[in-house]
Amino acid sequence: MAYQRDYAREYALAKKRGEVGTGHDGENAIRKRDRRKALKLGLIKANQDLDHKVPLSKGGTESPSNWRGESPHDNRSFYRNSDGSLKRNVPETRMGMLKDKRKE
């Protein structure tokens, strides 16, 4: 009897090790799906980034109630640790002004 590979088991083990998962269930696919949903719901405009009110790295959820539209500059200008997580939730801005102080 010839050896028969168990492809389902191999895939499950590779996924557990983090070697696969770039298809429909990968992080990028989920991010793009959420962005399309937010555009459809009218939560963001085409030129805005989908931002999470409570960052995912700080325990935030993927639900639409945690989404908001943010300009690309404001959404991508946070101080980050070497692993990519947020260092603090205050964006960098020009001339050292904090976002909260500009609104006053």
C-alpha positions as CSV (number, residue, x, y, z in Angstrom):
1,M,0.0,0.0,0.0
2,A,1.4,3.4,-1.0
3,Y,1.8,6.2,1.5
4,Q,-0.9,8.8,1.4
5,R,-0.3,12.3,2.6
6,D,-2.8,13.9,5.0
7,Y,-3.0,17.3,3.4
8,A,-5.6,18.6,5.8
9,R,-3.4,17.8,8.8
10,E,-0.3,19.3,7.1
11,Y,-2.3,22.5,6.5
12,A,-3.6,22.7,10.0
13,L,-0.1,22.3,11.5
14,A,1.4,24.8,9.1
15,K,-1.4,27.3,10.0
16,K,-0.8,26.7,13.7
17,R,2.9,27.5,13.2
18,G,2.0,30.7,11.3
19,E,3.4,29.6,8.0
20,V,0.1,30.0,6.0
21,G,-3.0,32.1,6.4
22,T,-2.5,34.7,3.7
23,G,-5.7,33.8,1.9
24,H,-9.3,34.8,2.7
25,D,-8.6,34.6,6.5
26,G,-5.2,36.5,6.5
27,E,-4.8,39.8,8.3
28,N,-4.6,41.9,5.1
29,A,-7.8,40.3,3.7
30,I,-9.7,41.0,6.9
31,R,-8.4,44.6,6.9
32,K,-9.5,45.2,3.3
33,R,-12.9,43.5,4.0
34,D,-13.4,45.9,7.0
35,R,-12.5,48.9,4.9
36,R,-15.0,48.0,2.2
37,K,-17.7,47.5,4.8
38,A,-16.9,50.9,6.4
39,L,-17.1,52.6,3.0
40,K,-20.4,50.9,2.3
41,L,-21.8,52.0,5.7
42,G,-20.6,55.6,5.2
43,L,-18.3,55.5,8.2
44,I,-15.3,56.7,6.1
45,K,-14.7,58.5,2.9
46,A,-12.5,57.2,0.0
47,N,-9.5,59.3,1.0
48,Q,-9.6,58.3,4.7
49,D,-8.0,55.5,6.6
50,L,-10.0,53.1,8.7
51,D,-8.9,53.7,12.3
52,H,-9.8,51.9,15.5
53,K,-10.8,54.1,18.4
54,V,-9.3,51.6,20.8
55,P,-6.2,50.1,19.1
56,L,-6.3,46.3,18.5
57,S,-2.9,46.1,20.3
58,K,-4.6,47.7,23.3
59,G,-7.5,45.3,23.4
60,G,-9.8,46.9,20.9
61,T,-12.3,45.0,18.8
62,E,-12.9,44.5,15.1
63,S,-16.5,45.6,15.3
64,P,-17.8,48.7,13.4
65,S,-18.6,50.4,16.7
66,N,-14.8,50.7,17.2
67,W,-14.1,52.2,13.7
68,R,-13.7,55.8,12.8
69,G,-12.4,57.7,9.7
70,E,-9.0,59.3,10.1
71,S,-6.8,61.2,7.7
72,P,-3.8,59.1,6.6
73,H,-1.4,61.5,8.3
74,D,-3.1,61.3,11.6
75,N,-3.6,57.6,11.5
76,R,-0.1,56.7,10.5
77,S,1.8,59.1,12.7
78,F,1.8,57.4,16.1
79,Y,4.9,56.6,18.1
80,R,5.5,52.9,17.8
81,N,7.6,50.2,19.5
82,S,10.0,48.0,17.6
83,D,7.3,45.3,17.2
84,G,4.8,47.8,15.6
85,S,2.5,48.3,18.6
86,L,1.5,51.7,19.8
87,K,3.8,53.3,22.3
88,R,1.2,55.9,23.3
89,N,-2.0,57.1,21.9
90,V,-1.0,60.7,21.0
91,P,-0.2,61.4,17.3
92,E,2.9,63.3,16.2
93,T,2.1,66.6,14.5
94,R,4.0,69.4,13.0
95,M,5.8,71.9,15.3
96,G,5.4,69.6,18.3
97,M,1.7,70.5,18.8
98,L,-0.5,67.7,20.1
99,K,-3.7,66.9,18.3
100,D,-5.8,67.6,21.4
101,K,-4.3,71.1,21.9
102,R,-5.1,72.1,18.3
103,K,-8.8,71.6,18.8
104,E,-8.9,74.1,21.7
